[in-house]
Amino acid sequence: MNQKAHGMIQHDAIIKADQIQNLIFTIRGVQVMIDRDLAAVYGVENKRLNEQVKRNVERFPEAFRFQLTNEEKAELVANCDRFESLKHSTVNPYAFTEQGIFRPGKKVVRFLMI
């Protein structure tokens, strides 16, 4: 089986609700999914997801996606061991809101699936 997201998502299987619930965080009072987890759900590399979002930035206003502050990233790393690799990263991850999670649209999703 092809496993993504640090072994959390088995992309060739149906994603279970409890797997998704474990990927949702509340940041700034909004329920969000971190970019690397969303990429795993789509079955793509995080880098590719963020590239496509940047190319289609008009589809992702701040209500759909925002970048974590240094403090938010530190709290995420402190509360969730699987984000340990972010501890010394110079780039802060993006958080996708519910609208942003479902926003990529056919064009972006089609490219991501290639």
N, C-alpha and C positions, 0 to 999 in steps of 0.2 A: 504494500500500500504506500502511496505517495503521501508523506506527512509534511505539513507546512506549519508555520507559526510555532516553531520550537516544539513540535510534536503535539500541538493542541488540536489542530484541524486535520482530519483525514479528508483530503479533497476529493477522493474518488468515492466517498460515502456521503450519505445525507447528513447535513450538519444538524446536530441535536440542539434543542432550545437551551439546555443547560450549558453547552459549549459557548453559545452566543452570549448568554447572560454573564459568563465569566470574562467576557471581553469588553463589557460595558462599564464605564466609569462615570462618576459625576464630577465634572470640573466646571467651575464658574456657575454652578447651579444648573448645569445642563448635562443630560446624559449623552455621552460621546463614546466613540470607538477610536483608539489610537491607530495612526496610519499603518503601522506594521501589522496590526491585527486585521484591519480591513483588507490589506493586500493579501493576507493569508486566506481570508474568506473567499476572495476572488480568485485565488490560486496563482498569484503573480508575485514578483519581487516588489518590495516596498519602494525601491528606487523607481521602478517602472510606473507604479501607481502615481507617485508624486510628479514624475515627468509629465504624465498625461493630464494630471490636474492642472499643472502649470501651463500646459499648452491650451487648456480649455478653461482658463481662470474665470472667464465671464460666467461660467456655469456654477462657480463655487464662491459666492460672496461670503463674508465673515459669518453670516448666520448659518452657513453650511459647513464651514471649516475655519479653524483658527490655530495658530501656532502657540504651543505652550511656552510660558515664561520659564526662566531658569528655576524659579521657586516651585512652579507646578511640576516641572520635570523632576526635580529633586524629591518632591513628595511622592510622585509616581514610582520612582526607583526605590525609595525607602519602604513603600507599602507593597511592592510587587517584585519579587525576586527575578522574574523572567525579563524585567526591563533593566537588569544590572548592566548590560552592555551600553546603556545610554548614559551611565554615570559620568563618564569622561568624554562623551561626545560633545563636539563644538556646535552641533546642529540640534536644535530642539525639535521634537516630533510634532506633527500636526494631529489635531483632534477633529474628527468628523462628527457632526451632529446627526440626528436621525435623517434630516433632509439631505445632508451631504452623503450619508451612507447609500441612499437610494438614488442619488442624483447622477452618477456618471453617465447614464444614458447609453443608448445602443452604440454610438460611435466609439466612445471611450471603452466600454465594456468589450466590444468586438476587438479593439486593438489589444486590450489587456489579455484577452484569451488566446492570442496568437503566440 
